[in-house]
Amino acid sequence: MPPVVITLLTDFGTRDAYVGAMKGVILGINPPGALVDLTHEIPPQDLTAGAFVLAAAAPYFPPGTVHLAVVDPGVGTGRRGLAAFARGQYFVGPDNGLFHFIFKEADDLAIVSLENRAYFRAEISATFHGRDIFAPVAAHLARGVALEELGPPVTDPVLLSLPEPVFDEDEAAGELIYADRFGNLVSNLRFDRLLSWLGGQEFLVQVGPCTLTRFSTTYGEVAPGEVLALKGSHGYLEIACNLASAAERLGVSVGAPLRVRKV
């Protein structure tokens, strides 16, 4: 059988030894492991960005993949460590909302609290649980250790305090929840649900100082520098600017409201 894939997502960046140390721990336990870096460029302590990126990437990995995610501003405090099975894959990391989108609506969800120290490193740093707890746990899961061996069940994982979109008769109210490196702005409005709600009716999309009256299919459909609304590859309504940053052009950022109104 091919080795189980282990992915890594962190806010550590790549200039320091943190990511390399985690990989060393994993390979020391599971030498044939196939390691994939999702990203290490999550903005520091940005749980919403980490949760969004993880959920955007995870569906494209094979069943049984182990996703190791560490964005952990509460490291060394009383926050729990978790291992979970959801949507046919495993997830390991802190219980702080980082798995919000993964756990949400998963119909096969099983979560345990990481309490069996037999699967941790012998010496645990209070400031680096990614290396000393989460990395070894991920490696042991990839080797076939059962989830229930790691600790007791959890039924109350921490979720993020994110507003849900509101669909009224004439207005859909959402919020920008992520900005990528191009300055594209991702809302919390699922595009297919939005289209269904519109029912073919004309509309206005309002975000910051900008009002848009149609959806584009891709960025190059509009002139350079023009702002557009489209279905992003992640499935959410996205506001972009062709060959430029929508965030800079509109002067808005994550947390800004977005409205779609029927006309």
Secondary structure as GFF3:
##gff-version 3
##sequence-region A 1 263
A	DSSP	beta_strand	5	10	.	.	.	ID=ss1
A	DSSP	alpha_helix	18	29	.	.	.	ID=ss2
A	DSSP	beta_strand	34	39	.	.	.	ID=ss3
A	DSSP	alpha_helix	47	57	.	.	.	ID=ss4
A	DSSP	three_ten_helix	58	60	.	.	.	ID=ss5
A	DSSP	beta_strand	66	70	.	.	.	ID=ss6
A	DSSP	beta_strand	81	86	.	.	.	ID=ss7
A	DSSP	beta_strand	89	94	.	.	.	ID=ss8
A	DSSP	alpha_helix	100	103	.	.	.	ID=ss9
A	DSSP	beta_strand	110	113	.	.	.	ID=ss10
A	DSSP	three_ten_helix	117	119	.	.	.	ID=ss11
A	DSSP	alpha_helix	129	129	.	.	.	ID=ss12
A	DSSP	pi_helix	130	134	.	.	.	ID=ss13
A	DSSP	alpha_helix	135	142	.	.	.	ID=ss14
A	DSSP	three_ten_helix	147	149	.	.	.	ID=ss15
A	DSSP	beta_strand	166	167	.	.	.	ID=ss16
A	DSSP	beta_strand	171	179	.	.	.	ID=ss17
A	DSSP	beta_strand	185	190	.	.	.	ID=ss18
A	DSSP	alpha_helix	191	198	.	.	.	ID=ss19
A	DSSP	beta_strand	203	207	.	.	.	ID=ss20
A	DSSP	beta_strand	210	212	.	.	.	ID=ss21
A	DSSP	three_ten_helix	219	221	.	.	.	ID=ss22
A	DSSP	beta_strand	227	231	.	.	.	ID=ss23
A	DSSP	beta_strand	236	241	.	.	.	ID=ss24
A	DSSP	alpha_helix	246	250	.	.	.	ID=ss25
A	DSSP	beta_strand	257	262	.	.	.	ID=ss26
###
